[in-house]
């Protein structure tokens, strides 16, 4: 028997959450009701009251309510609800969470869900689920289910949707993965332009007894990789494709934020770092490229993706950034640099071949790097099997220290 948290704004959605809670109990599970409402009286008695939730963040809910500022109230619960849910999960008091809501409820409750680890069942029934859900999901595995109609009472359609949602969260908490031998985990970053390198390195690492999880360096992928490292589940990082920093610096569409490449360093997780695909900044269709870049070198990867070559000035800045990130390392780290191309298309004879730009990147990285961090230069391309072998074996050596 599992305990499922039913989290919501019970001042406006109490009837709907009660209906879901009753359906969950019919499946044989326990329910823990948590109220994150603020401005109106509760219409459903909670196991954890809104006052208790606010107290978790050190706030006086009565004072906030007295000001009648809905924005302030939502902001408070957005801070407090994650603290409550994370604590309940750590204490083993809940096995899953479900919520229903419109704009405010979705913002509060998905913020709380993002505080939970990947793999913990989380389901959000929302009026916003058919649009851009990235701000609500982040890098976590939150299931966003469209409410179809507004979450405003029980009717012939919402009755079906909400009953199915209750069944879904019950199924999620009951599901178990197939039995498997649990191996230590290595995470790796990959782009189409570094696939050959990562594929060969993965084969070597798996043969050595590791499970390799590969993340596409598309912004979300990089943030997810960092989040997984922060979770403590990762034994090593093969950061072949640090390209997201080019988008972060220059203004491309696939940036992963200013903390990319920090998680392993701060946690002391062994890491190999290379300049994979720092030769390119990502944009959408050609018409989406900002006018200020009109005289730059471009490569049309496909109809939806336009790549812009980083120039020597940008590469020098990127080298300094990567050095700063590596210098944060509390654990073993090595830098591997392929001297004849950091992607498929920057190899000699390819469209992004620009040795002066690459040299600016490499020199800035090396000159700003801590002297105790080893640098290996390889006279070949990043996708050469030999370079992949050097990176894989280098990481294995760091992890057995």
Secondary structure, DSSP 4 states (H G I P E B T S, - for coil): --EEEEEE-TTTSHHHHHHHHHHHHHTT-EEEEEE---SS--SS--SB-HHHHHHHTT--HHHHHHHT-HHHHHHHHHHHHHHHHHHHHHTT--SEEEEEESHHHHHHHHHHHTTSPTTSEEEEEETTTTS--HHHHTTS-PEEEE-SS-SSS--HHHHHHHHHHHHHHHHHHH--PPP-----EEEEEE-GGGHHHHHHHHHHHHHTT-EEEEEESSSHHHHHHHHHHHTT-EEEEEE---THHHHHHHT-S----TTTT-HHHHHT-EEEEE-TTTTEEEESSGGGS-GGGTTS-EEEEETTEEEEE--HHHHHHHHHHHHHHHHT-SS-EEEEEETT-SSGGGSTTSTT--HHHHHHHHHHHHHHS-TTSEEEEESS-TTSHHHHHHHHHHHHHHHT-
